Amino acid sequence: MEIEKLIGFFLGIVLVAFVLYNLFLFFKDRQLINSYLLLDSNETQDLKIFAIIAKSKIVTFGQSYQYAKFQFANNEVYVSLRNNHPKRLYFGPLVIKASESNSYSYFSMYELSEFKIIGDEIKIGFKPKNLIGTTYFLHLVNVNEEDRIILSSNLC
């Protein structure tokens, strides 16, 4: 009985250490991305999300956002999502196109799975590069010509 408790305790310690280590790397990624964006970046306006599907393999949290902003720096593409209020509080940025595939941690990397321009609307999907994470499909409406050009030139 004692060995089973010891094994359970050890596995719990390993799991907590893994989560804390990856959380540390996640915040380190945010600092790296913010430093790239401060140096030289280009971005779209806040693009209105008409519909969003956020699917997770393990747990779905009912994520709902109204706006998406795409930022471009260092040959990489980032997306940040936000609700109506507060206007300056974004979720992200998430890396959907990286110049080096191993430059970010486990939870930061996404890959583009769909990109379609239909008139002034854009359908875009991106999924995590790893097993754990949320897959997003966004239907953006009323996208102006300048933002469509910026997105198509950086994502295609």
C-alpha positions, 0 to 999 in steps of 0.5 A, a space after each residue: 500500500 505504501 509503494 502505491 501512495 509513493 508512486 501516486 505522489 511522485 506522478 503528481 509531482 511530475 505532472 505539477 512540474 510539467 504544467 508549471 514549466 510549460 506555463 513559464 515557457 508560455 509567458 516567456 513566449 509572450 515576452 518574446 512576441 511582444 518584443 518582436 511587435 515593439 520593434 517592427 510590426 504591421 497589423 490589421 484593424 480589429 476584424 469583426 467575427 461573425 461566427 466562431 467555433 472553438 473546439 478542444 480535444 479534451 475540454 471545451 470552455 465555451 470561448 466566444 470572441 467578437 473581434 480578431 486582430 492579426 499582427 505581423 513581425 519577424 516573418 511571423 503571424 500572430 492573432 489576438 482575440 477580444 470581446 466587445 468590452 474592455 476594448 484593449 484586453 486581448 486573448 493571445 497573441 497566438 502564433 499561427 505562422 512562425 519563422 522557425 517551428 521550434 522557437 516557441 513552447 508547446 502551447 503557443 504554436 498553431 498552424 493554419 488549416 483554412 484560409 478563404 477570401 469570399 468578397 469582403 469576408 474571410 474564413 480562417 481556421 487554425 489548430 494547435 501543432 500539438 495534441 493539447 489545445 483549442 482549434 479555432 475557425 473564424 468567419 470574419 465579415 466586413 474586412 476592408 481591402 487593405 486588411 484582405 491584401 495584408 492577410 493574403 500576402 502574409 498567410 498564403 
